[in-house]
């Protein structure tokens, strides 16, 4: 079974193309992403803003804080999906 590993890269590209600068609020980031879709699996695409929406903090002082929250939200979603 192959594992798709470019989802974070695709998300980062969408974020960069949206000209997001930090500090930023979650709502500002979602607005900047607009309706951009990113590939998260071999045949699966989702709105980039939906990945930000599930993140818990409402604002991010810098990119490191943002990506820490991004990874935490992704892990929480994975745990829920596999019933961990």
Secondary structure, 3 states (H helix, E strand, C coil): CCCCCCHHHHHHHHHHHCCCCCCEEHHHHHHHHCCCEEEEECCEEEEHHHHHHCCCCCEECCHHHHHHHHHHHHHHHHHHHCCC
